[in-house]
Amino acid sequence: MARRTKDEAVETRNQILDAAERVFSMRGVSRTSLTDIAEAASVTRGAIYWHFNDKADLFCEMVARVTMPMEDAPCQINPAQDADPLGSVRAMLTGILQRTSGDAQARRVFHIVFHKCEYVDEMQVVWKRFSEMQAGCLARLEQGLIRAIEMQQLPQGLDAKRIALGLHALVDGLISNWAMDPDCVPRERDAGLIVDVFLDGICHALPKKAAKRAAKPAVRPASRTRKMLRSKPARPAARRRA
């Protein structure tokens, strides 16, 4: 009997999360109340408060339900501690993209996260939680890239922090676009190819000093023009007298 009660509680909890996902997607988070979710889930408000503290807690648990699998290998990797740090960076990012491209529910939830929620008032705590998650992901990326540079998998002198920001923006932007437009979602097996385009560019990037030298033109057109203007025009040859 106790086992059945526990199973029923889990079922009710998932029922509430499913309803929240539907209502948030249709109405947006700020315009949705716990009463709306209770009606959609065919439960009482008391049932919602039994499982969740408030709307922010319910929202976070709805997101965690699809992002928790991303915490498993190969997505949750610390590249700096791997024998192949650059390969680990690739595996981490590819795993996240594969999980998103292959899971329609994950894309629906990310659509709510990116496009249906204003992170103000009671949802500020959600923004803080997301910011902490992003900071952790960025730190792992940066540490992995630093290690890859130390192991000469990447050119010396590269800015690991900027590269980490670029990789993070790439993944965030792709997930946001895929959530908005399902027609943009690539095949799951192509996720690695997208990451490779960015990583290949990094592998062939010039170090800072070399890049600055390459950016300087051999002769500045403006300087050449000024020299030509300052030079005296050639005198025409004198005509011979007949």
Buried (B, 14 or more C-beta within 10 A) or exposed (E): EEEEEEEEEEEBBEBBBBBBBBBBBEEBBBEBEBEBBBBBBEBEEEBBBEBBEEBBBBBBBBBEBBBEEBEEEBBBBBBBEBEBBBBBBBBBBBBBBBBBBBBEEBBBBBBBBBEBBEBEEBBEBBBEBBEEEEEEBBBBBBBBBBBBBEEEBBBEEBBBBEBBBBBBEBBBEBBBEBBBEEEEBBEBEEBBEBBEEBBEEBBEBBEEEEEEEEEEEEEEEEEEEEEEEEEEEEEEEEEEEE
